[in-house]
Amino acid sequence: MTNTSNISPKLPSEISLSPEAVIVEEVNSNGKTCQLIDNTGTIGRSKMSELLNELIQEEQFGIKAISSTDGILKIDQPRLSHIQINETLYRLILFRYQAVIENF
């Protein structure tokens, strides 16, 4: 596991990295490096590592297809979700091999 803030992720243009961002990395079973980025800077590294491993075990990374309401299949689009850590609810944005945690 890599726990470093020196990693410069290539985020999609709709996400900007905050100065407080903390990044952890793991390699999934396909050999791809997956990143979890805490854009709030408030979640501890051990909790982030735990969350990243859960996302990898649940196979949340990789190319995904999502059906839209108009019946069109969209491949590799960001998926929005939420996650609660202790008493705080965060936005979770999932990209191909990155997940970003942000404040609501």
RALIN-V952412 format. One record per residue. N is the residue number from 0. PSI is psi in whole degrees, 0 to 359 (none if undefined). OMEGA is omega in whole degrees, 0 to 359 (none if undefined). NEAR is the number of other C-alpha atoms within 10 Angstrom. Layout:
# RALIN-V952412
N,PSI,OMEGA,NEAR / N,PSI,OMEGA,NEAR
This chain:
# RALIN-V952412
0,139,176,9 / 1,124,176,12 / 2,95,182,15 / 3,147,175,12 / 4,359,182,14 / 5,352,181,8 / 6,131,178,13 / 7,96,181,9 / 8,151,174,12 / 9,92,182,10 / 10,149,172,14 / 11,155,187,10 / 12,337,182,6 / 13,354,180,5 / 14,130,174,12 / 15,144,182,11 / 16,126,179,16 / 17,158,178,13 / 18,337,181,10 / 19,359,187,12 / 20,142,176,18 / 21,136,186,24 / 22,134,171,25 / 23,151,182,20 / 24,150,171,21 / 25,158,175,18 / 26,131,180,15 / 27,181,184,18 / 28,343,177,10 / 29,2,180,7 / 30,10,180,8 / 31,138,177,12 / 32,127,179,13 / 33,141,181,22 / 34,143,168,25 / 35,125,183,24 / 36,118,175,27 / 37,99,182,25 / 38,354,178,20 / 39,334,183,17 / 40,18,185,16 / 41,353,184,12 / 42,132,181,15 / 43,152,182,10 / 44,322,181,16 / 45,320,177,11 / 46,320,178,11 / 47,317,179,21 / 48,318,177,20 / 49,314,180,10 / 50,318,179,15 / 51,316,178,23 / 52,323,176,19 / 53,315,179,12 / 54,320,178,17 / 55,315,180,18 / 56,326,179,12 / 57,4,180,9 / 58,46,180,11 / 59,348,182,18 / 60,157,180,20 / 61,184,180,17 / 62,127,180,11 / 63,147,175,14 / 64,137,181,12 / 65,132,175,14 / 66,131,178,10 / 67,171,181,9 / 68,338,179,7 / 69,10,175,6 / 70,6,180,8 / 71,133,178,9 / 72,122,181,11 / 73,127,182,12 / 74,136,173,11 / 75,36,176,14 / 76,150,175,13 / 77,142,177,16 / 78,132,181,15 / 79,138,178,12 / 80,193,175,11 / 81,162,180,14 / 82,139,178,14 / 83,128,176,10 / 84,117,188,11 / 85,239,182,6 / 86,4,186,6 / 87,134,178,9 / 88,130,181,14 / 89,157,171,18 / 90,137,176,15 / 91,120,180,21 / 92,121,183,19 / 93,124,174,21 / 94,185,186,22 / 95,305,181,16 / 96,25,178,18 / 97,148,171,23 / 98,136,183,24 / 99,130,176,22 / 100,129,179,24 / 101,161,173,21 / 102,151,172,13 / 103,none,none,9
